[in-house]
Amino acid sequence: MMKIDKAPVPLIVPNPDDPRLTQSVTGTDQTGARVEIKVPMERPLTLYLNSQEIVTMMTIGDYPEYLALGYLLNQNMLKYNDAVTEVEYDDDLQVVVVRTSHHTNFEAKLKKRTQTSGCAQGTAFGDLLEAVESVALPKAELRTSWLYQMTQTINTMPSLYLEAGAIHGCVLCKEGEPLCYTEDVGRHNAVDKIAGWMYRHGVDPSDKILYTTGRLTSEMVIKTVRMGIPILVSRSGFTAWGVDLARQVGLTLVGRTRGKRFIVLAGEERIVYDQNLAYVEEESARHKRKGEGGDD
């Protein structure tokens, strides 16, 4: 196995030119003509915590260190003050091992696993709800000028979605500036990569905004609160439980964020309406994602 050294802190962005992440396939279109398109790769990654196998995730395969750390943190298997001594990734075996300085045993917790609405093996454990109930999210603000700057920048950045579709993205932002942009076949994987990146580099969550292309479900709310981020934004819609949880824990929840439009269903007190809408452009057709007519 190869030990993964601590990565540098600069902005992480999708790399649509990475040949490992997409594959060209041929088919026929509605006229019967032959077409060739790119589709995202999907491969298994088995995660071990010390000597115990935890889960096998389906992922595009980039940033396995961040994905592994973020998964363990967001599932409450690692605490933010735990000492991680080593992270090893074997590309041939598609295995990542996270080692800690203390003994861990999660057999009982693994039996309580519940399938969530996240695509590609999204799971949440029963004690996660208890873990977020005690969290006090920081007082922060979301200026609408930041929101429009952020969404415009994200929508026009090169991405695997624009290259191949069939993928979700999550972006960590400060004010209107994207800091870390990850993509994967499941939105839960994308946000776990961000959690791992933040943990690895000691990033302060108190003034950050998390953006996702996916639905605002209970799972996304729980992960955001676990990460200590006070504001969650999506271009898609909400689930009832996601809204209820956000209101209970004081998370600002902004959805259906497209062009000039957005809806806030929780934490409205953090919104500062400082942007003149006359100067905001509607979203161009090229950068529209799935779910334009619904909440996918």
BELUR-V731096 format. One record per run of one state. SS is the DSSP state (helix for helix, strand for strand, loop for the rest). FROM is the first residue (numbers start at 1). LEN is the number of residues. Records with the same first field share a line. If there is no record, write none. Layout:
SS: FROM-LEN ; FROM-LEN
This chain:
loop: 1-1 ; 4-8 ; 13-9 ; 29-5 ; 41-2 ; 50-2 ; 60-4 ; 75-9 ; 91-4 ; 101-6 ; 112-1 ; 116-7 ; 126-1 ; 134-8 ; 157-3 ; 165-3 ; 175-2 ; 185-2 ; 202-6 ; 213-3 ; 217-1 ; 227-4 ; 235-3 ; 239-1 ; 250-2 ; 259-2 ; 267-1 ; 273-4 ; 280-5 ; 288-9
strand: 2-2 ; 12-1 ; 22-7 ; 34-7 ; 43-7 ; 52-8 ; 84-7 ; 95-6 ; 113-3 ; 123-3 ; 142-2 ; 168-7 ; 177-8 ; 208-5 ; 216-1 ; 231-4 ; 238-1 ; 252-7 ; 261-6 ; 271-2
helix: 64-11 ; 107-5 ; 127-7 ; 144-13 ; 160-5 ; 187-15 ; 218-9 ; 240-10 ; 268-3 ; 277-3 ; 285-3
